[in-house]
Amino acid sequence: MSNITQTASRVHQNGVTSQKPLDLFWLLLGRFGLALLAAASLLRYPQYNPLPSLTAAAIALYILLLLGVHVLLRNQRWIAVGEMLIDTAAVALLVAITGGIRSYYILLFIIPILRFTTTFKLHNSFLPVILAVSLGASLTLVLTQTEGPNTARLGSIIGGILLVAAFCGVVAYECRSRHKALAELQKANEWLRQAAEHDYLTKLYNRRYFSQRLRTELENAKLRGTPLAVILTDLDNLKEINDSDGHEAGDSAIVKAAAVLSSSVRSTDIVARLGGDEFGILLPNTPREAARNIVNRISEIAGQTSPNLSISAGLAVYPEDADDPDSLLRSADQDLYRNKALKKSRSILSVAEVTQNHNGNGALILIAEDDPIASESLQELLQMAGYRTAAVSDGSQVVEMVRRLRPDTVLLDVVMPGADGTTVCRQIKNDPELRLTPVVTITGQSSREDKLAAIAAGADDFIRKPYDRVELLTRVKALVNNSKLNERLEDLEAVLFSLATAVEARDPYTRGHSRRVGHYAVLLGRAIGMKPEELQALHWGSMLHDIGKIGIPDAVLLKPGRLSEEEMLQIRSHPDIGANICRPLKSAKVLLPIIKHHHERWDGKGYPSGLSGEEIPLSARVVAVADAFDAITTDRPYRAGCPAPVAFDILREEIGTQFDPNLIEPFIEAVQADTSLPRQQQIYEPEREEPALLQ
């Protein structure tokens, strides 16, 4: 019956088992044994004593029929039906030749019934079993040819066997139910075991399992005479992460640390979370040097994983440091705290070294931070580095403080009362007087959106809390140096504008010319829809457009009569001279096209490059119109200035030859609508709040 037991233990989801070759072997072997047993039992009946050859042939036929069912049929359901029919016919034949209904072999009908009811679910096997029993009973009655009413005997056989079939089906159903319940219980027990041994957050082993394995591994190490290394680790800055970013960020840091530790050790090593930010590692058969390499690998991988992930570790090795579990953990714990203290002292020494070599030269740093502890810490750090500091805790007051103090750098917390840091940064960068002030946004958020928002607001740098002190000082130093450079550039720009004014002062007839050209150029630029930054470039480019005349001798520049060809060449060189003077200035990059090309002509006959049409930069074409109009309407040594209507007619005559055809009429309309110059010869004095220089 072993084949029946094996079959009952492998129930497929659809109620049918899949027969493996080994299972088929045992099934056929079991049937062969039953057939031999039946043949041997027939020896009790001399009238049915078969010949040995006939018996062997019957057994072989029986086995071949079963084997043929398995070979010819692929579907397990049909294989089971075929086996049931063959078994039923064989039992019916055996019952018939051994006394019919009075034969003890009638009990063998249980074999096909058990085979079918244990292979299929109860509701699937009931009808086929009835058919099989009916078939077996009918065959028995036909073969025995017993006197008496066949109906009564048939009913007796069918009824008895049905009772057995029902009993077998119920037993099979109960076995399956219990097997299913047992499987679910085993699954629940496995889950409970996992929960009892693993940490819910990191999925590493927990302290309970770690303690048990430590004792086991220590006993094994003593028996084998091998070393056992224990590493204890924890995060250096979990509290700062929780305080600045919240506990979700802290949990994320713990999970990252767990991943770092797991990737740093062998598959045979044990990594466990002992609680909070503390972890333990068991390294069986690992000497101190190899364990120290693993500690170094942990620090290296942690630094590569995240710049804010810092892990300290302590190491103890059996038998050098201790020979019992508690002492081994205590030794590793002491080494951990020694290393943490050493790391902290190194950080302090690094900050001290930076501050000693970091001469702030008294640069002023404005700290916009609403947390008094954080603000005080920043002030102390910066003052140690030689900076002067000022602090403000309300975002709405920052812009006014920057305007009043003119700091070299602003450290700006993103989350502040009154106005958030992003808004304040945007206000500073949009103010012409303040926009060159370096701004560093400091935030506890590290998402890509926060960084993009800071960049969009114009921030010069972005630092995430908790910040590294050395990194902060290094970035502040770089921005302060940049601020000082901007101041020197502003001084240089002031010198250049002074030179441009000095050039005009050489000729009383051109005094105020550059300012008037700037005024007219801005009028035209606004009329054709140029952007504010382009209008600003027009204004400053007009102020510097003739600075190259500083290289022209007075004898040529102030000559009242007609210039010779050589003198004209000197005059025509002033655009190149002016561009060369201003080229080193970063903020003059957008002005160079105006300075160099304001004497180009639409027809290509201008100078110095002979550009034509739209090859000429638009800003230079605009200034060319404004320059010509001011030259026509102001007095010169060799002629008097023309009235505006006459100047307009002259400009119209040069459309398509000297000037851009699309600029003259908008220019005339803009000048006619302008009321800021009651007299064309009036010197343009702009309002004091002029836009700052371009970067």
C-alpha positions as CSV (number, residue, x, y, z in Angstrom):
1,M,0.0,0.0,0.0
2,S,3.0,2.3,-0.1
3,N,2.1,3.6,-3.5
4,I,-1.3,4.7,-2.2
5,T,0.3,6.6,0.7
6,Q,2.8,8.3,-1.6
7,T,0.0,9.3,-4.0
8,A,-2.2,10.7,-1.2
9,S,0.6,12.9,0.1
10,R,1.1,14.7,-3.2
11,V,-2.1,16.5,-4.1
12,H,-2.0,18.9,-7.0
13,Q,-3.9,22.1,-6.9
14,N,-6.5,20.9,-9.4
15,G,-6.9,17.6,-7.5
16,V,-4.6,15.5,-9.6
17,T,-1.1,14.4,-8.8
18,S,1.8,14.4,-11.3
19,Q,3.4,11.0,-11.4
20,K,7.2,10.9,-11.4
21,P,9.2,7.9,-12.7
22,L,10.1,6.8,-9.2
23,D,6.5,7.0,-8.1
24,L,5.4,5.0,-11.1
25,F,8.0,2.3,-10.2
26,W,6.7,2.0,-6.7
27,L,3.1,1.9,-7.9
28,L,3.8,-0.9,-10.4
29,L,5.9,-2.8,-7.8
30,G,3.0,-2.6,-5.3
31,R,0.5,-3.8,-7.8
32,F,2.9,-6.7,-8.8
33,G,3.1,-7.7,-5.1
34,L,-0.7,-7.7,-4.8
35,A,-1.0,-9.8,-7.9
36,L,1.5,-12.3,-6.6
37,L,-0.3,-12.4,-3.3
38,A,-3.6,-13.1,-5.1
39,A,-2.1,-15.8,-7.2
40,A,-0.6,-17.5,-4.1
41,S,-3.9,-17.4,-2.3
42,L,-5.6,-19.3,-5.1
43,L,-3.5,-22.3,-4.1
44,R,-6.2,-22.8,-1.3
45,Y,-8.7,-23.7,-4.0
46,P,-7.6,-26.9,-5.8
47,Q,-10.3,-26.5,-8.5
48,Y,-8.8,-23.1,-9.4
49,N,-5.2,-24.1,-9.0
50,P,-3.7,-22.4,-12.0
51,L,-0.7,-23.5,-14.0
52,P,2.4,-21.5,-13.3
53,S,2.7,-20.2,-16.8
54,L,-1.0,-19.1,-16.8
55,T,-0.5,-17.3,-13.5
56,A,2.7,-15.5,-14.8
57,A,0.8,-14.5,-18.0
58,A,-2.1,-13.1,-16.0
59,I,0.2,-11.1,-13.8
60,A,2.3,-9.8,-16.8
61,L,-0.9,-8.8,-18.6
62,Y,-2.1,-6.9,-15.5
63,I,1.2,-5.0,-15.1
64,L,1.4,-4.3,-18.9
65,L,-2.1,-2.9,-18.9
66,L,-1.2,-0.5,-16.1
67,L,2.1,0.5,-17.7
68,G,0.3,1.0,-21.0
69,V,-2.1,3.4,-19.3
70,H,0.8,5.5,-18.1
71,V,2.6,5.5,-21.4
72,L,-0.4,6.2,-23.7
73,L,-2.3,8.7,-21.5
74,R,-0.7,12.0,-20.6
75,N,-3.5,13.5,-18.6
76,Q,-3.3,12.5,-14.9
77,R,-7.0,12.4,-14.6
78,W,-7.4,9.9,-17.4
79,I,-4.5,7.8,-16.0
80,A,-6.3,7.6,-12.7
81,V,-9.6,6.6,-14.5
82,G,-7.7,3.9,-16.5
83,E,-6.1,2.5,-13.4
84,M,-9.4,2.3,-11.6
85,L,-11.1,0.4,-14.4
86,I,-8.2,-2.1,-14.7
87,D,-8.1,-2.6,-10.9
88,T,-11.9,-3.0,-10.8
89,A,-11.9,-5.6,-13.6
90,A,-9.0,-7.5,-12.0
91,V,-10.7,-7.6,-8.5
92,A,-14.0,-8.5,-10.0
93,L,-12.4,-11.4,-11.9
94,L,-10.6,-12.5,-8.7
95,V,-13.8,-12.3,-6.6
96,A,-15.7,-14.2,-9.3
97,I,-13.4,-17.2,-9.3
98,T,-13.1,-17.4,-5.5
99,G,-16.7,-17.6,-4.5
100,G,-18.4,-14.5,-5.6
101,I,-20.1,-12.4,-3.0
102,R,-18.9,-14.8,-0.3
103,S,-15.3,-14.3,-1.3
104,Y,-12.9,-12.5,1.1
105,Y,-11.3,-10.9,-2.0
106,I,-14.3,-8.6,-2.3
107,L,-12.4,-6.3,0.1
108,L,-9.8,-5.7,-2.6
109,F,-12.4,-3.3,-4.2
110,I,-11.0,-0.8,-1.6
111,I,-7.8,-0.5,-3.7
112,P,-9.4,1.3,-6.8
113,I,-11.7,3.2,-4.5
114,L,-8.8,4.5,-2.3
115,R,-6.7,5.2,-5.4
116,F,-9.4,7.4,-6.9
117,T,-10.7,9.1,-3.8
118,T,-7.2,10.0,-2.6
119,T,-6.1,11.2,-6.0
120,F,-9.2,13.5,-6.7
121,K,-11.2,15.8,-4.5
122,L,-14.3,14.3,-2.9
123,H,-16.8,16.0,-5.2
124,N,-14.8,15.0,-8.3
125,S,-14.4,11.3,-7.3
126,F,-17.9,10.4,-6.1
127,L,-19.6,9.7,-9.5
128,P,-16.6,7.8,-11.0
129,V,-16.5,5.6,-7.9
130,I,-20.2,4.8,-8.2
131,L,-19.7,3.8,-11.8
132,A,-16.6,1.7,-10.9
133,V,-18.4,-0.1,-8.1
134,S,-21.4,-0.8,-10.3
135,L,-19.2,-2.1,-13.0
136,G,-17.3,-4.3,-10.5
137,A,-20.5,-5.7,-9.0
138,S,-22.0,-6.4,-12.4
139,L,-18.9,-8.2,-13.6
140,T,-18.9,-10.3,-10.4
141,L,-22.5,-11.4,-10.8
142,V,-22.0,-12.2,-14.5
143,L,-18.9,-14.2,-13.9
144,T,-20.1,-16.1,-10.8
145,Q,-23.6,-17.0,-12.3
146,T,-24.9,-17.5,-8.8
147,E,-28.5,-18.6,-8.4
148,G,-31.0,-16.2,-6.9
149,P,-32.2,-12.8,-7.7
150,N,-29.2,-10.9,-9.2
151,T,-30.8,-7.5,-8.2
152,A,-30.6,-8.3,-4.5
153,R,-27.0,-9.4,-4.7
154,L,-26.1,-6.5,-6.9
155,G,-27.7,-4.1,-4.5
156,S,-25.9,-5.6,-1.6
157,I,-22.5,-5.3,-3.3
158,I,-23.1,-1.8,-4.5
159,G,-24.4,-0.6,-1.2
160,G,-21.5,-2.1,0.8
161,I,-18.9,-0.8,-1.5
162,L,-20.5,2.6,-1.7
163,L,-20.3,2.8,2.1
164,V,-16.7,2.0,1.9
165,A,-16.2,4.5,-0.9
166,A,-17.9,7.2,1.1
167,F,-15.8,6.4,4.1
168,C,-12.6,6.5,2.1
169,G,-13.7,9.8,0.5
170,V,-14.4,11.4,3.9
171,V,-11.1,10.2,5.2
172,A,-9.2,11.5,2.2
173,Y,-11.0,14.9,2.5
174,E,-10.2,15.1,6.2
175,C,-6.5,14.2,5.5
176,R,-6.3,17.0,2.9
177,S,-7.9,19.5,5.3
178,R,-5.5,18.5,8.0
179,H,-2.6,18.6,5.6
180,K,-3.6,22.1,4.5
181,A,-4.1,23.3,8.1
182,L,-0.7,21.8,9.0
183,A,1.0,23.6,6.1
184,E,-0.6,26.9,7.2
185,L,0.5,26.3,10.7
186,Q,4.0,25.6,9.6
187,K,4.0,28.8,7.5
188,A,2.7,30.8,10.5
189,N,5.4,29.2,12.7
190,E,8.1,30.1,10.2
191,W,6.8,33.7,10.1
192,L,6.8,33.8,13.9
193,R,10.3,32.4,13.9
194,Q,11.5,35.0,11.4
195,A,9.8,37.7,13.4
196,A,11.5,36.5,16.6
197,E,14.9,36.5,15.0
198,H,14.8,39.4,12.6
199,D,14.5,43.2,12.9
200,Y,11.3,44.6,11.3
201,L,13.0,47.7,9.7
202,T,16.3,46.4,8.3
203,K,15.3,42.7,7.9
204,L,18.7,41.9,9.6
205,Y,18.9,39.5,12.6
206,N,17.9,41.1,15.9
207,R,19.7,41.3,19.3
208,R,18.1,38.0,20.5
209,Y,19.4,36.0,17.6
210,F,22.8,37.8,17.7
211,S,23.3,36.8,21.4
212,Q,22.4,33.2,20.7
213,R,24.7,33.0,17.7
214,L,27.5,34.7,19.6
215,R,27.4,32.0,22.3
216,T,27.3,29.2,19.6
217,E,30.1,30.6,17.5
218,L,32.2,31.3,20.5
219,E,31.8,27.6,21.6
220,N,32.7,26.5,18.1
221,A,35.7,28.7,18.0
222,K,36.9,27.2,21.3
223,L,36.4,23.7,20.1
224,R,38.2,24.3,16.8
225,G,40.8,26.7,18.1
226,T,39.9,29.4,15.6
227,P,39.5,33.2,16.1
228,L,36.1,34.9,16.3
229,A,35.9,38.6,15.6
230,V,33.0,40.8,16.8
231,I,32.3,44.3,15.3
232,L,30.0,46.8,16.9
233,T,29.0,49.8,14.9
234,D,26.6,52.8,15.1
235,L,25.8,55.9,13.1
236,D,27.6,59.1,14.1
237,N,24.9,61.7,13.3
238,L,21.5,59.9,13.6
239,K,20.3,62.5,16.1
240,E,21.1,65.4,13.8
241,I,19.4,63.7,10.9
242,N,16.2,63.0,13.1
243,D,16.2,66.6,14.4
244,S,16.7,68.3,11.0
245,D,14.9,65.9,8.6
246,G,12.5,63.9,10.8
247,H,12.4,60.3,11.9
248,E,11.6,59.0,8.4
249,A,15.0,60.3,7.2
250,G,16.5,58.7,10.3
251,D,15.0,55.3,9.5
252,S,16.2,55.7,5.9
253,A,19.7,56.3,7.2
254,I,19.5,53.1,9.4
255,V,18.4,51.1,6.4
256,K,21.3,52.4,4.3
257,A,23.7,51.6,7.1
258,A,22.3,48.0,7.2
259,A,22.8,47.7,3.5
260,V,26.4,49.0,3.8
261,L,27.2,46.5,6.6
262,S,25.6,43.5,4.7
263,S,27.6,44.4,1.5
264,S,30.8,44.6,3.4
265,V,30.9,41.1,4.9
266,R,30.9,37.5,3.7
267,S,27.7,35.5,3.2
268,T,28.7,33.3,6.2
269,D,29.0,36.2,8.6
270,I,26.2,37.4,10.9
271,V,24.9,41.0,10.7
272,A,22.3,42.1,13.3
273,R,20.7,45.3,14.4
274,L,21.0,45.5,18.1
275,G,18.7,48.5,18.6
276,G,18.5,52.1,17.5
277,D,21.5,52.9,15.4
278,E,23.6,50.1,16.8
279,F,24.7,47.0,14.8
280,G,26.7,43.9,15.5
281,I,28.7,41.7,13.2
282,L,30.0,38.2,13.9
283,L,33.0,37.1,11.8
284,P,33.8,33.4,12.4
285,N,37.3,32.2,11.8
286,T,38.5,35.8,11.2
287,P,41.8,37.1,12.6
288,R,42.2,40.7,13.6
289,E,43.9,42.0,10.5
290,A,41.1,40.6,8.2
291,A,38.5,42.0,10.5
292,R,40.2,45.4,10.5
293,N,40.1,45.4,6.7
294,I,36.3,44.8,6.9
295,V,36.0,47.8,9.3
296,N,37.9,49.9,6.7
297,R,35.7,48.6,3.9
298,I,32.6,49.6,5.9
299,S,33.8,53.2,6.2
300,E,34.7,53.3,2.5
301,I,31.4,52.0,1.3
302,A,29.5,54.3,3.7
303,G,31.2,57.3,2.2
304,Q,30.4,56.2,-1.3
305,T,26.8,55.5,-0.4
306,S,25.9,58.9,1.0
307,P,28.1,61.9,2.0
308,N,26.1,62.3,5.2
309,L,26.4,58.6,6.2
310,S,29.1,58.2,8.8
311,I,29.6,54.9,10.6
312,S,32.0,54.3,13.6
313,A,33.0,50.7,14.5
314,G,34.7,48.9,17.4
315,L,36.5,45.5,17.1
316,A,37.2,42.7,19.5
317,V,38.7,39.3,18.7
318,Y,38.6,36.0,20.6
319,P,40.9,34.9,22.2
320,E,43.1,38.0,22.3
321,D,40.6,40.5,23.8
322,A,38.2,38.2,25.7
323,D,37.0,34.6,26.1
324,D,33.4,35.0,27.0
325,P,30.4,36.6,25.2
326,D,29.9,39.5,27.7
327,S,33.5,40.4,27.9
328,L,33.9,40.2,24.1
329,L,31.0,42.6,23.6
330,R,32.3,44.9,26.3
331,S,35.7,45.1,24.6
332,A,34.2,45.8,21.2
333,D,32.0,48.5,22.8
334,Q,35.0,50.2,24.4
335,D,36.9,50.2,21.1
336,L,33.8,51.7,19.4
337,Y,33.6,54.6,21.7
338,R,37.4,55.2,21.5
339,N,37.1,55.4,17.8
340,K,34.1,57.7,18.0
341,A,36.0,60.0,20.3
342,L,39.0,59.9,18.0
343,K,36.9,60.7,15.0
344,K,35.3,63.7,16.8
345,S,38.7,65.0,17.9
346,R,40.0,64.7,14.3
347,S,37.0,66.7,13.1
348,I,37.6,69.4,15.7
349,L,41.3,69.5,14.8
350,S,40.4,69.8,11.1
351,V,38.1,72.7,11.9
352,A,40.7,74.3,14.0
353,E,43.3,73.8,11.3
354,V,41.0,75.3,8.7
355,T,40.1,78.3,10.9
356,Q,43.8,78.9,11.7
357,N,44.7,78.9,8.0
358,H,41.5,80.5,6.9
359,N,42.1,84.2,7.5
360,G,38.6,85.7,7.0
361,N,40.2,89.2,6.7
362,G,37.2,90.6,8.6
363,A,34.7,89.8,5.8
364,L,31.1,90.2,7.0
365,I,28.8,87.1,6.9
366,L,25.1,87.6,7.5
367,I,23.5,84.6,9.1
368,A,19.7,84.3,8.5
369,E,18.6,81.5,10.9
370,D,15.6,81.4,13.1
371,D,17.0,78.6,15.4
372,P,19.0,80.5,18.1
373,I,21.2,77.4,18.8
374,A,22.1,76.9,15.1
375,S,22.7,80.6,14.6
376,E,25.0,80.8,17.6
377,S,26.9,77.8,16.5
378,L,27.4,79.3,13.0
379,Q,28.6,82.6,14.4
380,E,31.1,80.9,16.7
381,L,32.5,78.8,13.9
382,L,32.8,81.8,11.5
383,Q,34.3,84.1,14.1
384,M,36.9,81.4,14.9
385,A,37.8,81.6,11.2
386,G,38.3,85.4,11.3
387,Y,35.0,86.6,9.9
388,R,32.7,89.2,11.3
389,T,29.1,88.1,11.7
390,A,25.6,89.5,11.9
391,A,22.4,87.6,12.5
392,V,18.8,87.9,11.7
393,S,16.0,85.5,12.6
394,D,13.0,86.9,10.6
395,G,13.0,86.3,6.8
396,S,11.2,89.6,6.2
397,Q,14.1,91.5,7.6
398,V,16.9,89.9,5.6
399,V,16.8,92.1,2.5
400,E,16.9,95.3,4.5
401,M,19.8,93.9,6.5
402,V,21.7,93.1,3.3
403,R,21.0,96.5,1.9
404,R,22.2,98.2,5.1
405,L,25.2,96.0,6.0
406,R,26.3,95.0,2.5
407,P,27.7,91.6,3.7
408,D,30.2,89.6,1.7
409,T,28.1,86.4,1.9
410,V,24.6,85.5,3.2
411,L,24.0,82.2,4.9
412,L,20.2,81.8,4.4
413,D,18.0,79.1,6.1
414,V,15.2,78.0,3.8
415,V,12.6,77.6,6.5
416,M,12.1,80.9,8.3
417,P,9.3,82.9,9.8
418,G,8.2,86.1,7.9
419,A,9.4,84.9,4.5
420,D,11.0,81.7,3.4
421,G,14.6,81.5,2.3
422,T,13.8,80.9,-1.4
423,T,11.6,84.0,-1.6
424,V,14.3,86.1,0.2
425,C,17.0,84.8,-2.1
426,R,14.9,85.7,-5.2
427,Q,14.4,89.2,-3.7
428,I,18.1,89.7,-3.2
429,K,19.0,88.4,-6.7
430,N,16.3,90.6,-8.4
431,D,17.6,93.8,-6.7
432,P,20.0,95.6,-9.0
433,E,22.1,96.8,-6.0
434,L,22.2,93.5,-4.2
435,R,22.2,90.8,-6.8
436,L,26.0,90.3,-6.7
437,T,25.9,89.4,-3.0
438,P,26.7,85.6,-2.7
439,V,23.8,83.7,-1.1
440,V,24.1,80.2,0.4
441,T,20.8,78.4,1.1
442,I,20.9,76.0,4.1
443,T,18.2,73.4,4.4
444,G,17.4,70.1,6.1
445,Q,15.7,68.9,2.9
446,S,17.7,67.2,0.2
447,S,15.2,66.5,-2.5
448,R,15.9,67.4,-6.1
449,E,13.0,69.8,-6.1
450,D,14.5,71.8,-3.2
451,K,17.8,72.1,-5.0
452,L,16.2,73.2,-8.2
453,A,14.1,75.7,-6.3
454,A,17.2,77.2,-4.7
455,I,19.0,77.3,-8.1
456,A,16.0,78.9,-9.7
457,A,15.9,81.6,-7.0
458,G,19.5,82.5,-7.9
459,A,21.4,80.9,-4.9
460,D,25.1,80.7,-5.4
461,D,25.4,77.5,-3.3
462,F,23.3,74.9,-1.5
463,I,24.2,73.2,1.8
464,R,22.3,70.4,3.5
465,K,21.9,70.1,7.2
466,P,23.6,68.6,9.1
467,Y,26.6,70.3,7.4
468,D,30.2,69.5,7.6
469,R,32.1,72.4,9.3
470,V,35.2,72.2,7.1
471,E,33.0,72.0,4.0
472,L,31.0,75.0,5.1
473,L,34.1,77.1,5.8
474,T,35.6,76.2,2.5
475,R,32.5,77.2,0.6
476,V,32.2,80.5,2.5
477,K,35.8,81.3,1.7
478,A,35.3,80.7,-2.0
479,L,32.2,82.9,-2.1
480,V,33.8,85.7,-0.1
481,N,36.7,85.6,-2.5
482,N,34.2,85.9,-5.4
483,S,32.5,88.8,-3.6
484,K,35.8,90.6,-3.3
485,L,36.5,90.0,-7.0
486,N,33.2,91.4,-7.9
487,E,34.0,94.5,-5.8
488,R,37.3,94.9,-7.7
489,L,35.4,94.4,-11.0
490,E,33.0,97.1,-10.0
491,D,35.9,99.4,-9.2
492,L,37.4,98.6,-12.6
493,E,34.0,99.4,-14.3
494,A,33.8,102.7,-12.4
495,V,37.3,103.5,-13.8
496,L,36.2,102.7,-17.3
497,F,33.1,104.9,-17.1
498,S,35.3,107.6,-15.7
499,L,37.5,107.2,-18.8
500,A,34.5,107.4,-21.1
501,T,33.5,110.7,-19.3
502,A,37.0,112.0,-19.7
503,V,36.9,111.3,-23.4
504,E,33.8,113.4,-23.8
505,A,35.3,116.1,-21.7
506,R,38.1,116.5,-24.3
507,D,35.5,117.9,-26.7
508,P,33.0,120.4,-25.4
509,Y,30.8,119.7,-28.3
510,T,30.3,116.0,-27.4
511,R,29.9,116.5,-23.6
512,G,26.8,114.5,-22.6
513,H,26.7,112.6,-25.9
514,S,27.0,109.1,-24.4
515,R,24.2,109.6,-21.9
516,R,21.9,111.0,-24.6
517,V,22.7,108.1,-26.9
518,G,21.9,105.7,-24.1
519,H,18.6,107.5,-23.5
520,Y,17.6,107.3,-27.2
521,A,18.8,103.7,-27.5
522,V,16.6,102.6,-24.5
523,L,13.6,104.4,-26.1
524,L,14.1,102.5,-29.3
525,G,14.8,99.2,-27.6
526,R,11.6,99.5,-25.5
527,A,9.6,100.4,-28.6
528,I,10.7,97.2,-30.4
529,G,10.1,95.0,-27.4
530,M,13.6,94.2,-26.1
531,K,13.9,92.6,-22.7
532,P,14.9,94.5,-19.5
533,E,18.4,93.0,-19.5
534,E,18.8,93.9,-23.1
535,L,17.7,97.5,-22.4
536,Q,20.2,97.6,-19.6
537,A,23.0,96.5,-22.0
538,L,21.9,99.2,-24.4
539,H,22.3,101.9,-21.7
540,W,25.7,100.8,-20.5
541,G,26.9,100.0,-24.1
542,S,26.0,103.5,-25.2
543,M,27.9,104.9,-22.2
544,L,31.0,103.1,-23.3
545,H,30.6,103.1,-27.1
546,D,33.2,105.8,-27.8
547,I,35.7,104.9,-25.1
548,G,38.1,103.8,-27.8
549,K,38.5,107.5,-28.7
550,I,40.9,107.8,-25.7
551,G,43.5,106.4,-28.1
552,I,42.9,109.1,-30.8
553,P,45.2,112.1,-30.6
554,D,43.5,115.5,-29.8
555,A,44.9,117.0,-33.1
556,V,42.7,114.5,-35.0
557,L,39.8,114.2,-32.6
558,L,39.3,118.0,-32.2
559,K,40.3,119.0,-35.8
560,P,37.7,121.6,-37.0
561,G,38.3,121.0,-40.7
562,R,38.0,118.0,-43.0
563,L,40.0,115.0,-42.0
564,S,42.6,113.4,-44.2
565,E,42.4,109.8,-45.3
566,E,45.1,108.8,-42.7
567,E,43.2,110.7,-40.0
568,M,40.0,109.0,-41.0
569,L,41.7,105.7,-40.5
570,Q,42.6,106.7,-37.0
571,I,39.1,107.8,-36.2
572,R,37.7,104.5,-37.6
573,S,40.1,102.5,-35.3
574,H,38.3,103.7,-32.1
575,P,35.7,100.8,-32.1
576,D,38.5,98.2,-32.0
577,I,40.4,100.2,-29.4
578,G,37.3,100.4,-27.2
579,A,36.5,96.6,-27.5
580,N,40.1,95.8,-26.6
581,I,39.9,98.0,-23.5
582,C,36.7,96.4,-22.3
583,R,37.3,92.8,-23.3
584,P,39.0,91.7,-20.0
585,L,35.9,92.8,-18.1
586,K,33.5,89.9,-17.5
587,S,30.5,92.1,-17.2
588,A,31.3,93.8,-20.5
589,K,30.7,90.6,-22.7
590,V,27.2,91.7,-23.7
591,L,28.5,95.3,-24.3
592,L,31.3,94.4,-26.7
593,P,29.0,94.0,-29.8
594,I,27.8,97.6,-29.2
595,I,31.3,99.1,-28.6
596,K,32.8,97.4,-31.7
597,H,29.9,97.4,-34.2
598,H,28.0,100.6,-33.7
599,H,29.5,102.1,-36.9
600,E,28.6,99.2,-39.1
601,R,26.1,100.0,-42.0
602,W,23.1,98.0,-43.2
603,D,24.6,98.0,-46.7
604,G,28.0,96.6,-45.5
605,K,30.0,99.8,-46.1
606,G,30.6,100.6,-42.4
607,Y,33.5,99.8,-40.2
608,P,35.5,98.1,-38.6
609,S,34.3,94.7,-39.9
610,G,32.2,95.6,-42.9
611,L,29.1,93.6,-41.6
612,S,25.8,94.0,-43.4
613,G,22.1,93.5,-42.7
614,E,21.3,91.2,-39.8
615,E,25.0,90.2,-39.5
616,I,25.2,93.3,-37.4
617,P,24.1,92.6,-33.8
618,L,20.7,94.1,-33.1
619,S,22.0,96.1,-30.1
620,A,24.7,97.7,-32.3
621,R,22.0,98.6,-35.0
622,V,19.9,100.3,-32.3
623,V,22.8,102.3,-30.9
624,A,23.8,103.3,-34.4
625,V,20.5,105.0,-34.9
626,A,20.6,106.7,-31.5
627,D,24.2,107.8,-32.1
628,A,23.4,109.3,-35.5
629,F,20.3,111.1,-34.3
630,D,22.3,112.8,-31.4
631,A,25.1,113.7,-33.8
632,I,22.7,115.3,-36.2
633,T,20.8,117.3,-33.5
634,T,23.9,118.7,-31.6
635,D,26.3,121.4,-32.6
636,R,29.8,120.3,-34.0
637,P,32.8,122.5,-34.7
638,Y,32.1,122.3,-38.4
639,R,28.3,122.8,-38.3
640,A,25.2,123.6,-36.2
641,G,22.8,121.0,-34.9
642,C,19.6,120.3,-36.9
643,P,16.1,120.4,-35.5
644,A,14.5,117.0,-34.8
645,P,12.1,117.1,-37.8
646,V,15.1,117.6,-40.1
647,A,17.0,114.8,-38.3
648,F,14.0,112.5,-38.8
649,D,14.0,113.2,-42.6
650,I,17.8,112.5,-42.7
651,L,17.3,109.2,-40.9
652,R,14.5,108.2,-43.4
653,E,16.8,108.9,-46.3
654,E,19.3,106.4,-45.0
655,I,16.8,103.5,-44.5
656,G,18.2,100.4,-46.2
657,T,21.6,101.9,-46.7
658,Q,23.0,103.0,-43.3
659,F,20.2,101.9,-41.0
660,D,18.0,98.9,-40.4
661,P,14.7,99.5,-42.2
662,N,12.7,98.2,-39.3
663,L,14.1,100.6,-36.7
664,I,13.7,104.2,-38.1
665,E,9.9,104.6,-37.8
666,P,9.7,103.0,-34.3
667,F,12.5,105.3,-33.3
668,I,10.8,108.5,-34.6
669,E,7.6,107.6,-32.9
670,A,9.4,106.9,-29.6
671,V,11.3,110.1,-29.6
672,Q,8.2,112.1,-30.5
673,A,6.3,110.6,-27.7
674,D,9.2,111.2,-25.2
675,T,8.7,114.1,-22.8
676,S,11.9,113.6,-20.8
677,L,14.0,115.9,-23.1
678,P,12.3,119.2,-23.7
679,R,15.3,120.3,-25.8
680,Q,17.2,117.9,-28.0
681,Q,20.6,119.4,-26.8
682,Q,19.7,118.8,-23.2
683,I,22.2,116.4,-21.4
684,Y,20.5,113.3,-20.2
685,E,20.9,112.8,-16.5
686,P,19.4,109.4,-15.5
687,E,17.8,108.7,-12.2
688,R,20.1,107.8,-9.4
689,E,18.9,104.2,-9.1
690,E,20.6,103.0,-12.3
691,P,20.6,99.3,-12.9
692,A,23.7,97.5,-11.7
693,L,26.4,96.2,-14.0
694,L,25.8,92.9,-15.7
695,Q,27.6,89.8,-14.5
